[in-house]
Amino acid sequence: MRAGVPEGRAARRAAFTAAAVAAITDLLPADAGPVSTTAPFTDLGLNSTQLARLTGALEDALGVAIPLVALYDHASIEQLVEYLAA
């Protein structure tokens, strides 16, 4: 089990998704609206600096190492969660 992440694939996916949505919400302006889990990070308004911050926030929240390139290779929350939960 990863530090701070519940056991079970569905539980891990839910924890990863919640952490990603929370981290992205913190990075976006207050009036950005709801965060889509299917939209590419760039469509959400995240730039390269914010993506680097996102990896740090997710690493802190989930206790796993996430290379920055993973956010480019898996460019939405759902894609990233699938990659991390595998």
N, C-alpha and C positions, 0 to 999 in steps of 0.2 A: 504494500500500500504506500502511496506517495504521501508525504507529510501534509496534513491538513485536508486531504481529499478522501471522501468516503469510499469504501470498497464497493465493487460492483460497477459494471460498465455504465448502466443507466444513471447511477448515482454520480459517477465521475463526470459523465457528460453534462448532467444538470449543474454540478458544481462548477465545471469549466465554463459553461454558458453563462451562468449567473456572474461569475468573476469577470468574464470578458465584457458583458453588458455594463456592469458597474464601473469597470476601468475606463471603458470608452465614454460612458456618460460623464465621468470626471474630466475627461480630456476635451470634451466638446463644450461650446457655449451653452449657457443655461436654456436658451430658447431653441435649441437644436431639435427638440421633439424626441419621439421614441427611437430607440436604436433597433434597426432591423438586423436580424441574425443572418439574413441571406444576402444582403447588399455588400458589395466589395468595400473594404476599408476606405478606399479613396472616395467612393460615392458617399460615404458617411461624413466626409470632410477631413479625414485624417491625412496629414502630410508625413513625410519621412521622419521628421523629428518626433512627431506624436506617435508614430509606430514604434520607434525606439523606446519611448516612454511606456508604451503599452506593453512591450515585452518585459520591461522591468517590473511593472505593476503586476502582471500575470505571474511572473516568477516569484515575486513576494507573496502573492495571494495563494498560489498553488504549490509552491515548494518544488517546482520543476524548472530545469533549464530550458529556455526557449530561444533558439537562434533567431535573429532578426529576419533572416532569409525565409523562415517558416511562415511569416506573415505575408510575404510576397508569393510564396508557393501555394499557400492556403489562404486566399485573400478575402475570406468572409468569416464571421464568427462560426457558422456551421462547419465550414471546411476546416478551420483551425481546430475546433473541438474534436472533430472526427480524427484528425491527425494526432492530437494529444491523447485522446482516449484509447487509441489503438494499442 
